[in-house]
Amino acid sequence: MTARGKIVLTLIILALVGGGVYRWWDKIAPKGASSQVSINPQDVKNALAAQAAQPKAADVANKLLAGDKAVSLVDGSAIPPVSGVSDYDKPMKDGKLIVQFPINVWPGWAPIIVANNGLEPNEGSVFFKKYGFFLKLSIVDDPVKARDLFASGHSHVLWGTLDMMALFAPELVKDSRTVPVIAQQVDWSGGGDGIVARGDIRNINDFRPKDGKRRKVVLAQNSPSHYLIMSLLIDAGIDPAQVDFKWAGDAPSAAKIFVQDASFDAFVGWSPDIYTVTDKVPGTRLVVTTGSANHLIADVWAVRNDFYRDHPDIVANLVRGIFDGVDMVRKNIPGAAQALSKAFGIPVEDCTSMIGKDGGVAEGDAHLTNYRENSNFFLDPMNPSNFEVVWNRASTIYKSLGAIDAPVSAAKVKAAGILAKLSEEYKEVRDMSQATFKPGAMFKTAEADSSEILTKSVIISFEPNKNVLNAEYDPTIPTVMDEIGKLAGTFGNAYIVIEGNTDASRKGVVPADLVRQLSYDRADSVRKAILNKYKFDPNKFKVIGNGWDNPVPTMTDASNPEHNKKNRRVEVKVFPLEKE
């Protein structure tokens, strides 16, 4: 018997003893059956021991970021409007401008903290020694407060994820002085954000209602957590209205509410809570993290438009100094962890884990982005996870939620010219963001349903008995190819399995192996088209031909033309990299 089975057995026994057996009585003693229950004493002993060893919800909750803070659900609300717009402050030190740069508690800011030699303006800072200005960093975790400091001119810089910038931009662009000018990406969230579920939810597709009941999920509204789950639901073809969202004040509160209230099916949060919960709370699991969806949440910073107008050189040198900081972090990870610990007031060992043993390359909560990766993000129109793709997706999602009325175009806020001018200076820098995919990998994880992250079904119409993608025959093909390419780009650290399926209208007439081969060839034509358009590692993709063996469960009537049309489909499945 598994540990989980023993625990369930113990709960049944305890329910019998306590008399609260009404829920399970039909299964324990069905009508006409003996009320005697056969019990293995050793199983009961083991189950009781296992249960005693499990931490109580209160004990786990106190280990979360929210700690002993009281948490509760909050009502849904709109983003408050910007108030107090003003010219920017001009603080000075020794005749030099002090750039005011708020940040939040996040490992992506390790480079700027290290380069600045701490939070305060000082002469040991790279920004002073190499570029001639002082930098004042301050911890402002509340993004709305950071936005209002930016609008009022008390800070020159606004931190945020790109999706949050898209959310704030419609208000900020109302005054030309506060248009956010986004000059640099500091990182991709690389495992720091994720979705934790309990019960039978093992992938994103499982968030569909079950037995007529919506899944109940707690998260912070209008936040990167909100953007994360909305993006993934849309990729899986799930209407977000099919999910019962409940709102917490912030991501740490969401984690604590989930632990304290077992009626919640999932929560969306960030590290270390997502790992603490799955380690400590039995029956919970990580459904997905940005370790796999590593090109979804991009951390950036923006300067005020009027500051950019007045100090373009300082903005360019902020970019340079942060790139200097990336190199400094990777050359001295223990030193960077010490600097983060001092700045954030959290243990050094936690900061070391946040940064990662390789300095934010493939480990840690964030992948620190160098010049080449910034260039790909800002300047490469063929990058399936570039600035415009992320910005437009976030804008569309927040507009559909009613959080914004009129999205701002990416061109209005993107300062790509700064990076373009630095191309010669950083020509030797190489892209370190690409995962390593094993040549000829057999996708062992694809054999286990529990490891699948999500499935996206798309309909591609092929001419009868042909495997060529013909946009004249099916005009939707270019759009569908873009959807698949962007999905593969979002999940940069994941394998993509493309499965071809056919209808069963010719079953018994045409040999099954020929149909299976046709479905394989059609799926392979999709793979080739994606590789021809985008710069993916070919080993990232696997092709499977199912023939007619994998019909849509509700579309099994081979005499029904509509069922046949739905079954002539391609399914794109996402699987995490194999664990070493």
VENPE-V203533 format. One record per pair of residues at least 6 apart in sequence whose ideal C-beta (glycine too) atoms are under 8 Angstrom apart, sorted by sequence separation. I is the first residue (numbers start at 1). GAP is how many residues later the second one is. D is the distance in Angstrom with one decimal. If there is no record, write none. Layout:
I	GAP	D
I	GAP	D
This chain:
15	6	5.1
29	6	4.5
62	6	5.9
91	6	7.5
92	6	6.5
103	6	4.4
113	6	7.0
116	6	7.6
122	6	7.1
123	6	7.2
127	6	5.9
128	6	5.7
140	6	4.6
149	6	4.3
150	6	7.8
172	6	4.7
173	6	5.0
200	6	6.6
201	6	6.6
209	6	6.9
219	6	4.5
220	6	6.7
233	6	7.8
234	6	7.5
248	6	3.9
258	6	4.9
278	6	5.2
290	6	6.1
340	6	7.7
341	6	6.5
356	6	7.4
357	6	5.2
358	6	7.5
360	6	5.7
361	6	6.7
377	6	6.8
380	6	5.8
383	6	7.6
398	6	4.9
399	6	7.4
445	6	4.3
446	6	7.4
462	6	7.3
471	6	4.7
530	6	6.7
557	6	4.9
558	6	6.7
21	7	6.6
90	7	6.6
91	7	4.4
117	7	4.1
121	7	7.6
127	7	7.0
128	7	7.7
150	7	7.3
158	7	7.6
172	7	6.3
173	7	7.9
208	7	7.7
219	7	6.0
233	7	5.2
257	7	6.8
277	7	5.7
278	7	5.9
290	7	5.7
308	7	5.5
329	7	4.3
341	7	4.4
344	7	7.1
356	7	3.2
357	7	7.8
360	7	5.8
361	7	7.7
376	7	5.2
381	7	7.8
399	7	8.0
462	7	7.7
463	7	6.1
470	7	7.4
471	7	5.9
531	7	6.0
555	7	7.7
556	7	6.8
1	8	7.4
15	8	7.7
29	8	7.8
117	8	5.0
127	8	4.6
150	8	4.2
160	8	7.1
172	8	5.5
207	8	5.1
258	8	7.3
278	8	5.3
307	8	7.6
328	8	7.2
356	8	2.4
360	8	3.7
369	8	7.2
377	8	7.8
378	8	7.4
399	8	5.7
462	8	7.6
469	8	5.4
488	8	4.9
555	8	4.0
15	9	6.3
28	9	6.5
91	9	7.0
103	9	7.0
116	9	4.6
117	9	7.6
125	9	6.9
140	9	6.7
146	9	7.2
195	9	7.9
197	9	7.7
206	9	7.9
248	9	5.6
258	9	3.8
341	9	7.8
355	9	5.0
356	9	7.5
359	9	7.0
377	9	5.6
378	9	5.4
395	9	7.2
398	9	7.6
460	9	7.2
487	9	7.5
506	9	7.1
103	10	7.7
115	10	7.0
116	10	7.0
125	10	6.0
158	10	7.6
200	10	7.6
207	10	7.5
219	10	6.6
230	10	5.8
233	10	6.8
257	10	7.1
267	10	7.8
338	10	6.0
341	10	4.7
354	10	6.0
376	10	7.1
377	10	5.6
463	10	5.3
531	10	7.3
89	11	6.8
101	11	7.2
115	11	4.2
116	11	6.1
147	11	6.3
169	11	6.1
246	11	8.0
275	11	7.7
337	11	5.3
340	11	4.0
353	11	7.2
354	11	5.0
396	11	7.3
462	11	7.5
530	11	7.3
552	11	7.6
555	11	4.5
12	12	6.0
16	12	7.2
115	12	6.7
122	12	7.6
146	12	6.0
168	12	7.2
217	12	7.0
255	12	5.7
274	12	6.3
303	12	5.5
337	12	7.9
353	12	7.9
354	12	7.7
395	12	3.6
461	12	6.3
462	12	7.6
469	12	7.8
484	12	8.0
551	12	7.8
555	12	5.7
121	13	3.6
146	13	6.0
254	13	4.6
338	13	7.7
395	13	7.3
461	13	3.9
502	13	5.4
121	14	6.2
146	14	7.3
201	14	6.8
229	14	7.9
254	14	6.5
255	14	4.5
337	14	4.2
340	14	7.0
460	14	6.3
484	14	7.8
527	14	5.0
552	14	5.3
121	15	5.1
140	15	7.9
165	15	6.0
254	15	5.3
274	15	6.7
303	15	7.8
336	15	7.8
337	15	4.2
340	15	6.9
392	15	7.9
461	15	7.9
552	15	5.9
12	16	6.6
120	16	6.7
143	16	7.9
460	16	7.8
502	16	6.5
527	16	5.4
551	16	5.1
119	17	7.4
120	17	7.8
138	17	7.8
143	17	5.9
165	17	6.4
251	17	7.3
252	17	7.1
459	17	7.8
460	17	6.2
502	17	4.9
552	17	7.6
119	18	4.3
246	18	7.4
251	18	4.4
255	18	3.8
259	18	6.2
334	18	7.3
337	18	5.9
392	18	6.7
500	18	7.8
501	18	5.8
116	19	5.0
118	19	7.8
119	19	6.8
140	19	7.7
248	19	8.0
251	19	5.3
255	19	7.3
258	19	6.9
333	19	7.0
336	19	5.8
391	19	4.3
500	19	3.5
524	19	4.7
548	19	7.3
119	20	7.7
162	20	7.5
460	20	5.9
500	20	5.7
523	20	4.8
16	21	7.6
116	21	6.1
143	21	5.7
147	21	5.2
151	21	6.6
252	21	6.2
255	21	7.8
266	21	7.1
459	21	7.8
500	21	7.5
523	21	6.7
550	21	8.0
150	22	7.6
158	22	5.8
251	22	7.3
255	22	6.0
259	22	6.1
333	22	6.0
388	22	4.7
391	22	7.9
458	22	5.0
500	22	4.5
523	22	6.2
98	23	5.2
112	23	7.7
162	23	7.7
333	23	7.9
336	23	7.3
387	23	6.1
391	23	7.8
500	23	3.3
520	23	6.2
522	23	7.9
113	24	6.5
147	24	8.0
151	24	7.6
221	24	7.8
333	24	6.9
499	24	6.1
500	24	7.8
520	24	7.0
521	24	7.3
112	25	6.7
143	25	7.8
147	25	7.3
333	25	8.0
458	25	6.7
498	25	4.6
520	25	2.6
13	26	7.1
207	26	6.4
217	26	5.7
219	26	6.9
221	26	4.5
225	26	5.4
329	26	6.7
333	26	5.2
388	26	7.9
458	26	6.9
498	26	7.7
500	26	7.9
519	26	4.1
151	27	5.1
217	27	6.9
218	27	7.9
219	27	8.0
220	27	7.0
223	27	7.6
387	27	5.6
456	27	7.5
518	27	7.5
519	27	5.8
93	28	5.4
99	28	7.6
109	28	7.8
150	28	6.7
161	28	7.7
204	28	4.9
214	28	6.0
215	28	5.6
216	28	4.6
217	28	5.6
218	28	4.8
219	28	7.1
220	28	5.5
223	28	6.8
330	28	7.5
331	28	7.9
456	28	7.5
498	28	5.4
517	28	6.3
519	28	5.1
204	29	6.7
207	29	7.5
214	29	5.9
215	29	6.5
217	29	7.0
218	29	7.5
219	29	6.5
220	29	6.9
225	29	7.1
330	29	3.5
387	29	7.8
498	29	5.3
516	29	4.8
518	29	7.7
150	30	7.7
208	30	5.8
214	30	4.0
216	30	6.5
218	30	5.4
220	30	5.0
329	30	5.1
330	30	7.4
516	30	7.0
13	31	6.4
193	31	6.2
204	31	7.3
205	31	5.1
207	31	5.9
220	31	5.1
329	31	6.7
330	31	7.4
456	31	6.0
516	31	3.6
96	32	7.3
193	32	6.8
204	32	4.5
219	32	7.2
515	32	4.3
195	33	7.2
205	33	7.2
209	33	5.5
220	33	7.4
515	33	6.0
516	33	7.6
9	34	6.4
10	34	6.6
99	34	6.0
101	34	5.9
103	34	5.6
105	34	6.5
194	34	8.0
195	34	6.1
204	34	7.4
208	34	6.1
220	34	6.0
326	34	7.8
9	35	7.1
98	35	7.5
99	35	7.0
101	35	6.7
102	35	7.5
103	35	7.4
104	35	7.0
189	35	7.6
193	35	5.6
207	35	7.6
219	35	5.0
512	35	5.9
96	36	6.6
97	36	5.2
98	36	4.4
99	36	5.0
100	36	5.4
101	36	5.4
102	36	5.0
103	36	6.5
104	36	6.7
105	36	5.9
207	36	5.7
218	36	4.7
378	36	6.6
512	36	7.4
6	37	5.8
10	37	3.8
96	37	5.5
97	37	7.0
98	37	7.2
99	37	6.9
101	37	7.6
102	37	7.4
103	37	7.3
104	37	4.7
195	37	7.5
379	37	5.7
9	38	5.7
10	38	5.9
96	38	5.3
98	38	5.1
100	38	7.4
102	38	3.9
330	38	7.7
378	38	4.6
453	38	7.2
104	39	7.6
218	39	5.1
229	39	5.0
329	39	6.6
6	40	5.6
7	40	5.7
10	40	8.0
218	40	5.7
228	40	6.0
379	40	6.3
6	41	3.6
10	41	5.7
93	41	5.0
378	41	5.2
379	41	6.3
453	41	6.5
507	41	5.8
1	42	5.9
104	42	7.6
226	42	7.4
326	42	5.0
484	42	6.8
488	42	6.5
7	43	6.1
225	43	4.0
326	43	7.7
498	43	6.4
500	43	7.4
6	44	6.1
7	44	5.9
102	44	5.0
225	44	6.4
326	44	5.5
375	44	5.7
496	44	5.8
497	44	7.6
498	44	7.3
499	44	7.8
500	44	7.2
502	44	7.8
504	44	4.0
526	44	5.7
91	45	7.5
225	45	7.4
374	45	5.6
481	45	7.4
485	45	5.4
489	45	7.0
495	45	6.1
496	45	5.2
497	45	4.8
498	45	5.3
499	45	4.5
500	45	4.9
501	45	4.9
502	45	5.7
503	45	6.4
218	46	5.2
484	46	5.9
488	46	7.2
495	46	7.5
496	46	7.5
497	46	7.8
498	46	7.3
499	46	7.6
500	46	6.5
501	46	7.5
502	46	5.2
3	47	5.7
102	47	6.3
216	47	6.3
217	47	6.9
323	47	6.4
495	47	6.5
497	47	6.3
499	47	5.6
501	47	7.5
504	47	6.7
523	47	5.8
216	48	5.2
217	48	6.3
218	48	7.7
219	48	6.2
220	48	7.8
323	48	5.6
371	48	7.4
375	48	6.9
481	48	5.5
485	48	6.2
488	48	6.2
503	48	7.6
522	48	7.1
100	49	8.0
216	49	5.1
217	49	4.7
218	49	4.8
219	49	3.9
446	49	7.0
481	49	6.5
485	49	5.0
501	49	5.3
109	50	7.7
215	50	4.4
216	50	7.8
217	50	6.7
218	50	7.9
219	50	7.4
445	50	7.3
501	50	7.5
215	51	6.7
217	51	6.9
371	51	6.6
375	51	7.9
446	51	5.4
467	51	6.4
499	51	7.1
507	51	6.2
443	52	5.8
481	52	6.8
488	52	7.0
504	52	7.9
102	53	5.2
465	53	7.0
488	53	7.8
505	53	5.2
100	54	6.7
101	54	7.0
372	54	7.1
441	54	7.3
443	54	6.5
467	54	3.8
504	54	4.1
505	54	7.7
100	55	4.3
101	55	7.0
102	55	6.8
104	55	6.0
167	55	6.2
371	55	3.7
376	55	6.5
467	55	4.6
503	55	6.6
100	56	5.0
101	56	4.3
102	56	7.6
103	56	5.3
232	56	6.5
370	56	7.9
469	56	5.4
99	57	5.5
100	57	6.8
102	57	5.9
372	57	4.6
435	57	6.1
467	57	7.6
468	57	6.5
469	57	7.1
99	58	7.0
101	58	7.8
371	58	4.5
372	58	5.7
373	58	5.6
434	58	7.2
435	58	4.5
437	58	7.0
467	58	5.2
164	59	7.5
196	59	7.8
207	59	7.5
370	59	5.3
372	59	4.7
373	59	7.1
433	59	6.9
505	59	5.1
164	60	6.6
372	60	7.8
373	60	5.0
462	60	5.6
469	60	5.7
503	60	7.1
504	60	7.7
163	61	6.1
232	61	7.1
370	61	7.9
503	61	3.6
196	62	7.0
228	62	7.4
231	62	7.9
370	62	6.5
460	62	7.4
503	62	7.5
161	63	4.8
504	63	7.2
80	64	6.4
84	64	6.8
89	64	5.4
163	64	4.2
198	64	7.4
201	64	5.9
369	64	6.9
503	64	4.2
79	65	6.9
82	65	6.8
83	65	6.8
86	65	7.7
88	65	3.9
89	65	5.8
201	65	6.1
228	65	7.5
231	65	6.1
367	65	8.0
502	65	6.8
503	65	5.4
82	66	6.6
85	66	4.9
86	66	5.3
87	66	5.3
161	66	7.5
198	66	7.9
199	66	6.0
367	66	5.8
460	66	7.0
501	66	5.9
502	66	5.9
84	67	6.4
85	67	6.9
86	67	4.5
89	67	7.9
198	67	6.5
299	67	7.0
501	67	7.1
83	68	7.5
84	68	4.5
85	68	8.0
88	68	5.7
197	68	6.0
198	68	7.3
228	68	6.6
501	68	5.3
82	69	4.7
197	69	3.9
228	69	6.5
501	69	7.2
196	70	6.3
227	70	7.2
500	70	5.9
501	70	6.7
195	71	5.9
196	71	5.7
361	71	5.4
499	71	6.8
195	72	7.5
196	72	8.0
498	72	6.2
499	72	4.5
195	73	5.2
196	73	7.0
224	73	5.4
294	73	6.5
362	73	7.5
498	73	7.7
499	73	7.8
112	74	7.5
194	74	7.5
498	74	5.8
499	74	6.7
111	75	7.0
193	75	7.7
194	75	7.1
497	75	7.4
498	75	8.0
193	76	7.5
194	76	7.3
496	76	6.3
497	76	4.3
109	77	6.9
193	77	4.9
194	77	7.7
496	77	7.4
497	77	7.8
108	78	4.7
192	78	5.3
193	78	7.6
196	78	5.3
272	78	7.0
496	78	6.3
497	78	6.3
108	79	3.6
192	79	4.6
195	79	7.9
298	79	7.1
495	79	7.4
496	79	8.0
107	80	7.8
143	80	7.8
191	80	6.7
194	80	4.3
494	80	5.0
495	80	4.6
108	81	8.0
193	81	7.7
196	81	5.3
206	81	7.9
272	81	7.6
494	81	6.1
495	81	7.6
196	82	5.8
494	82	5.5
495	82	6.9
198	83	7.5
202	83	6.9
204	83	6.6
271	83	7.1
491	83	5.0
493	83	7.5
494	83	6.6
199	84	7.0
203	84	6.3
204	84	6.5
493	84	5.9
107	85	7.3
198	85	5.1
202	85	6.9
203	85	7.8
487	85	6.2
106	86	7.4
198	86	4.7
201	86	6.4
197	87	6.9
198	87	7.6
487	87	7.2
79	88	6.5
196	88	5.6
197	88	6.3
484	88	5.5
79	89	7.3
82	89	4.5
88	89	7.7
196	89	7.1
296	89	7.7
81	90	6.0
82	90	6.4
85	90	4.8
87	90	6.8
196	90	5.9
197	90	5.0
295	90	3.7
195	91	7.3
196	91	6.9
79	92	7.5
82	92	7.4
85	92	6.9
194	92	5.5
195	92	4.6
298	92	5.7
85	93	5.9
194	93	7.5
195	93	5.5
194	94	6.2
195	94	7.7
271	94	4.8
296	94	7.5
194	95	3.4
270	95	7.8
457	95	7.9
82	96	7.4
193	96	6.6
194	96	6.7
446	96	6.9
192	97	7.8
193	97	4.7
194	97	7.8
389	97	6.0
191	98	5.1
192	98	6.2
384	98	8.0
441	98	6.4
191	99	5.8
319	99	5.9
440	99	7.4
443	99	5.1
190	100	5.9
191	100	3.6
315	100	7.6
319	100	7.3
389	100	7.3
437	100	4.9
439	100	5.2
189	101	4.0
190	101	6.0
384	101	4.5
385	101	7.0
438	101	6.3
441	101	7.6
188	102	7.3
316	102	5.3
320	102	7.3
384	102	4.8
435	102	7.7
437	102	3.7
191	103	7.8
315	103	6.6
319	103	7.1
323	103	7.2
434	103	6.9
437	103	4.9
190	104	5.0
193	104	5.8
384	104	6.6
385	104	3.7
189	105	7.3
316	105	7.3
384	105	3.1
385	105	5.8
435	105	7.8
188	106	5.4
316	106	7.4
383	106	7.1
384	106	7.8
459	106	7.3
462	106	7.3
188	107	5.9
189	107	7.3
308	107	7.1
385	107	7.0
459	107	7.2
461	107	7.0
188	108	8.0
189	108	3.9
460	108	7.9
188	109	7.0
189	109	7.7
459	109	7.2
460	109	7.2
188	110	5.8
189	110	6.9
459	110	5.2
460	110	5.4
187	111	7.5
188	111	7.6
302	111	6.9
458	111	6.6
459	111	7.9
187	112	4.8
457	112	5.6
458	112	5.4
185	113	5.3
186	113	4.9
457	113	7.7
458	113	7.7
185	114	6.9
186	114	6.6
457	114	5.1
458	114	6.7
185	115	5.1
186	115	6.6
456	115	7.1
457	115	7.8
184	116	6.6
455	116	5.6
456	116	4.5
184	117	6.3
455	117	7.1
456	117	7.8
182	118	5.3
183	118	7.2
455	118	4.9
456	118	7.9
182	119	7.3
183	119	7.1
454	119	7.5
455	119	7.7
182	120	4.5
183	120	6.5
454	120	5.3
181	121	5.6
452	121	5.9
453	121	4.3
180	122	3.6
181	122	5.1
452	122	7.1
453	122	6.6
180	123	7.6
181	123	7.3
452	123	5.8
453	123	6.4
180	124	7.5
181	124	5.5
451	124	5.9
179	125	7.6
180	125	7.6
183	125	7.9
451	125	6.3
178	126	5.7
179	126	3.9
177	127	6.2
178	127	6.7
181	127	4.5
446	127	7.1
177	128	6.1
178	128	7.8
176	129	6.1
177	129	4.3
446	129	5.0
176	130	7.6
445	130	4.7
445	131	6.2
183	132	5.6
443	132	6.4
445	132	7.9
183	133	8.0
445	133	5.6
163	134	6.9
181	134	7.5
184	134	7.5
444	134	6.0
162	135	7.8
165	135	6.5
183	135	7.3
184	135	4.9
161	136	5.3
162	136	4.4
183	136	5.8
186	136	6.5
161	137	6.3
162	137	7.8
165	137	6.3
441	137	7.2
161	138	5.6
162	138	5.2
184	138	6.3
295	138	8.0
160	139	7.5
161	139	7.2
294	139	7.8
159	140	7.6
160	140	6.7
437	140	7.7
438	140	7.4
160	141	7.5
294	141	7.9
159	142	5.4
160	142	7.5
435	142	6.3
79	143	5.9
158	143	6.7
77	144	7.0
157	144	5.4
158	144	4.9
73	145	7.2
76	145	5.7
157	145	6.9
158	145	7.8
157	146	5.6
158	146	8.0
74	147	8.0
156	147	5.8
157	147	8.0
156	148	5.9
384	150	5.2
153	151	7.5
156	151	4.8
382	151	7.1
383	151	7.9
382	152	6.5
383	152	7.8
382	153	7.2
150	154	6.5
293	160	7.7
157	161	7.9
292	161	5.9
192	162	7.7
231	162	6.4
234	163	7.5
288	165	5.0
231	166	6.8
287	166	7.5
288	166	7.5
227	167	5.8
230	167	4.9
190	170	7.4
227	170	6.2
76	171	5.5
227	171	7.9
230	171	7.5
75	172	7.0
190	172	7.8
73	173	5.3
74	173	5.1
187	173	6.9
191	173	7.1
192	173	3.3
73	174	6.2
74	174	6.7
190	174	6.6
191	174	5.4
192	174	5.7
73	175	6.4
74	175	5.3
190	175	6.5
191	175	7.9
226	175	7.9
189	176	7.1
190	176	5.3
222	176	7.4
71	177	6.7
72	177	8.0
189	177	5.8
190	177	4.0
71	178	7.2
188	178	6.8
187	179	4.0
188	179	4.6
222	179	7.6
187	180	5.8
71	181	8.0
72	181	7.9
133	181	5.6
187	181	5.2
188	181	6.5
222	181	5.4
71	182	4.1
186	182	7.1
187	182	5.6
69	183	7.9
131	183	7.5
135	183	7.8
186	183	6.5
69	184	7.6
73	184	6.8
133	184	7.3
185	184	5.0
71	185	4.7
72	185	7.6
132	185	7.9
65	186	7.9
66	186	4.1
71	186	5.6
131	186	3.8
135	186	7.8
65	187	3.7
66	187	5.5
69	187	7.7
130	187	7.6
64	188	6.3
185	188	7.4
66	189	6.8
71	189	7.8
131	189	6.9
185	189	5.4
65	190	7.0
66	190	4.2
127	190	7.0
130	190	7.7
131	190	6.1
184	190	6.1
64	191	5.1
108	191	4.5
127	191	7.3
130	191	7.0
64	192	5.2
185	192	5.2
106	193	6.8
185	193	7.4
127	194	4.8
130	194	7.4
295	194	5.6
296	194	5.0
61	195	5.0
64	195	6.9
126	195	5.1
295	195	5.3
295	196	7.5
293	197	5.6
294	197	7.5
295	197	4.5
61	198	4.9
126	198	5.2
293	198	5.4
294	198	4.7
60	199	5.2
61	199	5.8
126	199	7.0
292	199	5.6
294	199	4.6
101	200	7.5
292	201	5.2
293	201	7.5
57	202	5.3
58	202	7.8
126	202	7.9
185	202	8.0
291	202	6.1
292	202	4.4
57	203	5.5
139	204	7.3
57	205	8.0
116	205	7.8
139	205	7.2
182	205	7.9
115	206	5.0
137	206	7.4
65	207	7.3
115	207	6.6
65	208	5.5
64	209	5.0
112	209	7.3
115	209	5.3
116	209	7.9
112	210	5.3
115	210	3.4
111	211	5.2
114	211	5.0
64	212	6.0
111	212	7.7
113	212	7.6
63	213	5.6
64	213	7.5
111	213	7.7
112	213	5.5
115	213	6.2
97	214	7.4
111	214	2.9
114	214	4.8
99	215	6.5
110	215	7.3
111	215	4.6
114	215	5.5
60	216	7.2
88	216	5.7
60	217	7.0
63	217	6.9
97	217	7.1
101	217	7.9
111	217	7.0
88	218	6.3
111	218	5.4
114	218	8.0
236	218	4.5
87	219	7.0
88	219	5.5
99	219	7.0
110	219	5.1
235	219	6.0
236	219	6.7
237	219	6.4
60	220	4.5
236	220	6.3
237	220	6.2
59	221	8.0
60	221	5.7
114	221	7.2
118	221	6.8
235	221	5.6
114	222	5.2
232	222	6.3
113	223	7.9
57	224	7.6
118	224	6.9
119	224	5.5
55	225	5.3
114	225	5.2
118	225	6.7
162	225	7.2
166	225	5.4
55	226	7.8
110	226	5.1
113	226	5.2
165	226	7.8
113	227	6.3
163	227	7.0
167	227	7.1
54	228	5.7
162	228	5.1
166	228	4.1
110	229	7.2
162	229	6.0
166	229	4.7
110	230	5.5
113	230	5.2
163	230	7.9
163	231	3.6
167	231	5.2
182	231	5.2
162	232	6.6
166	232	6.5
181	232	6.5
182	232	5.7
183	232	4.5
107	233	6.8
179	233	6.9
180	233	5.4
182	233	6.1
163	234	7.7
170	234	4.9
179	234	6.8
181	234	4.9
184	234	7.6
163	235	7.7
170	235	6.8
173	235	5.5
183	235	5.2
184	235	7.5
167	236	6.1
170	236	6.0
183	236	7.8
167	237	6.4
170	237	7.0
166	238	7.8
169	238	7.9
170	238	5.7
105	239	5.0
169	239	4.1
173	239	6.6
173	240	7.9
105	241	7.5
166	241	6.9
166	242	7.3
169	243	7.7
107	244	7.4
169	244	6.0
110	245	5.7
188	245	6.9
203	246	7.9
107	247	3.9
202	247	7.1
203	247	8.0
107	248	5.2
165	248	6.9
202	248	5.0
107	249	7.9
203	249	4.9
204	249	6.4
205	249	5.8
110	250	7.2
202	250	7.6
203	250	5.7
204	250	3.8
205	250	5.4
203	251	5.7
108	252	7.8
203	252	7.6
235	252	5.7
107	253	6.7
235	255	7.4
107	257	6.0
111	257	6.1
107	258	5.2
108	258	4.3
110	258	7.2
106	259	7.8
107	259	4.9
231	259	7.4
106	260	7.0
108	260	6.7
7	275	7.2
4	278	7.6
4	279	7.2
292	282	7.2
292	284	4.8
291	285	7.6
292	285	7.5
190	303	7.7
78	324	7.9
79	324	6.2
78	325	6.8
